[in-house]
Amino acid sequence: MEWESKVNQHSLTALSVHLIGRSPMSNTLMLVCHEARRAVPSARYVSISMPKGRRLTSSVLSDEKLQEIDRAQHASDDGPCVAAYRTGETVFLPSTCGSGPYPEFRSAAFRHGVLSVLSLPMHPGGDVLGALNLYAESEHAFTITDIESGEVFAAQAGVLVANAQAYWEAQSLAEHLAQAMASRAEIEQAKGIIMSATGLSPDEAFDQLREQSQHENVKVREIAAEIVRRAQRARRS
């Protein structure tokens, strides 16, 4: 669509060319915040809310003043970003002035000069990953075009965030597996050293490692690594 190409082209391109493995997850989220303001110029501030345990939390903020605003809806479990995350639907709050839904959030937003809010779910064709929150300093700041372009941007941002999460989870798993394999190798080496020195069986050697671990309140792999280091030093000397 013509409006999509005009409003989102540069921001969507910035997301599509972002190299996930070159920077931490926090940098990816900051990029989304930065480009969201370009995609929807009516937005003065941007935050991203994502689940941590049972509640949402602010994963990234474009301005520290949003800390209290987002905390109000996360703590009360009631606000535009909470609704967008739970329903998977866009939530537009034209004005935070006066009474209405989300009273605690409205009060915090109004105190900080945020007078209208647009919360957009990020779901790349599956589960909702979080909510992209756009804040403006005037009432009724977001037009129909802003909302439409924001939804297109949020969908693309959801794809990027999902890919980034998958990448870093895979990296973390690979690191844990590598550490586990290294620890297992050291434990086996330590068992061999103990067996050679004492004549114990493999199970008895491991029991000795475990008993020493409990006595010294140190992990078995650390005990094993120290035994291996001592044996290596002894061979060199």
N, C-alpha and C positions, 0 to 999 in steps of 0.2 A: 504494500500500500504506500501511496505517496507520502502521507504524513509520517509513516514509520521510517522511511528512508531519510527524510529530512531531520526528524527529531533524534533518531537513535543511531544513525550511521557511525559517527565517530566513537560514541560510547560502546556500542556493540562490537566494533572492530577492536577497541582496546581490550575488551574482555576476551575476544576470540584469539588474540595473539599473545596473551599473557602466558608465560612459561611457568607452570606450576612448580616444577622441581628446582627452579632457580631462587626461590624465596620462601620463607616460612608461611604458614597458613594465615598469620595475622596480616602479612603484607597483601595477600590475596583479598582478604576482607576489606582492607583499607582501600585497595584499588576499586572495589565495588562501590564503596561509599563515595569516593571521589568522582567516579564516572556517573553515579546516580544523580549527582548535582548537575552534571553536564546534560544528562538525558532529560531531567525535569528541572529547568532553571528556576522555577518557582520555589523550590526547596532551599531553605537557608541552612538547615542542618540535616544530618543523616545518621542513623544508627542501624545496626543489625542485631536482632535478638534471636538467639538460638538456644535449644534446650540443654540444660545441664542438670542431670538427674530428673526430678519431676517438675522442675520449674524452668521458665525461660530466664536468660540472663543476657546482659549486653556483651556481645562478643567484640564489638568495636564501635567507637563513637567518633564522630567528626569534631565534637566539641565537648569539653568536660561538663558544661552546664546540662547536658543531656543525662548525666549520671543520675541525678535526683529525679528527673522526669521519668526515665525508664524504670528506675527502682520503684517508683510509686505504682506502676502497673504490674511489675513483676512480683512485688511483695503482696499486693492485694489480689493477684491473679485475675486482674480485671482491667482491660484497656484495649486500645485499637490493635496493638501488636499481638496481644494474647488472642483476641478474636480472629485476627487474620491467620495466625498460626493454627488455631484449632479448627477453623472452618474451611481454610484454604480459599477464602474469598477476600477480595479487596475491601478494606474498611476506610471510609472517608469521614473524618470529623470536621465539618466546615468551620466550627467555632468552638473554642474552649471556654468562651465567656458564659457566665450564667450557669443554670442548672441543666442537667441532662445525664446521659449515660457516662459511666466511668468517672464518678465524682472525685476520687482521690487523684487519678491521673490528670483530670481537667484542672484541678486546683494547682498541682505541681507545674503543669505546663504553663498555665496562665501567670504564675508567679515569675517564671523565667522568660516571659515574653513570647512564648510559643502560642499562637492563636488559631492555627489550623494544622491538621495532621492527616497524612495519607500513609496507611500501612498496607504493604503488599506482600502476599505469601510467596515464598521462594520454593516452588515444587517443580523439579525438572521431569514432569511426567510420572511422578510417583509420590512418595510420602513428602509432606511439607518439611523442609529442612530448617526453616526459620522465617522471620519476617523482616522485610526491608522497610524501615520507617523514615518517612520524609516529613520534616517539620518546617513550617513557615511562620513568619512574624506578623502576618496579617490574616484577618478572617477571610474565608472563602477564597483562599489563595490558589487552589488547584482547580483547573478547568477540566472539562471532559477530555480534551486533548492531552493534558498532563496525566490524567488517570490512565488513559489508553497507552500512552508512551511509557509510563511507569510500569504498567503490567507487562509490556513486551520486554522491557529492560530487566525486570525482576525474574522473568522466566529464563532469560539467558544467564543472568547472574546465578540462578539456581543450578544450572548445568555446570557452570564453572566451579561453584562451591562444592557440588557433589563430586566432581572429578578431583578437586583438591583434597577433599576428605578421604576419598578412596586411595589416592596416591600416598598420603601421609600415614594412613592406617596400614597400608602395605609395607611402607618403609619401616614403621615401628615394629610390625610383625617380623620382618626380615631381621631387624637388629636383635629382637628378643630371641629369635631362633639361633642366630649366630652366637649370641652370648651363652645360650643354653648348651649349644654344641661345644663351645670352648670350655665351659664349666665342666661338662661331662668328661671331656678329654683330660682335663687337669685332675679330676677325681679318679679317673681310671689310672692315670700316671701315679698319683699319690698312693692308691691301693697297691700298685705294683711295687713301689718303693717299700711300703710297710711289709708286704708279703716277703720280699727279698730279705729284709732285715730281721724279720721275726718268725718266718715260717708259717704265718697265719694263712687261713683260707681267704678267698675273695670276700665272702660274707663277713668273716671275722675282721678283716681289714677295714671294711666299710663301717662295721659297728664301732671300731676304734675311732675312726674319723667322726662319727656321729656323737660318740660320748665326749670327745674333746670339744666338739662344737657346742654341746649343751653346757659343758663345764665352763668354757670361756665365753659363752654367749656370743659366739662368732659363727657366721654361716659356714656350712660344710665346704662350699666351694672356695672360701677364703682360706680355711685351714688347709685344704688340698693344695691351693696355689702356693702357700708358704712352704709346705713340705717339698714341693717340686723345686722352688727357688733354692732352698737349702741344699738339696741334692745336687743341683746344677753348680752352686758355688763350691761344694765339696769336690766335685769332679774337676773343676778348673784349678783348684788349689792343689 
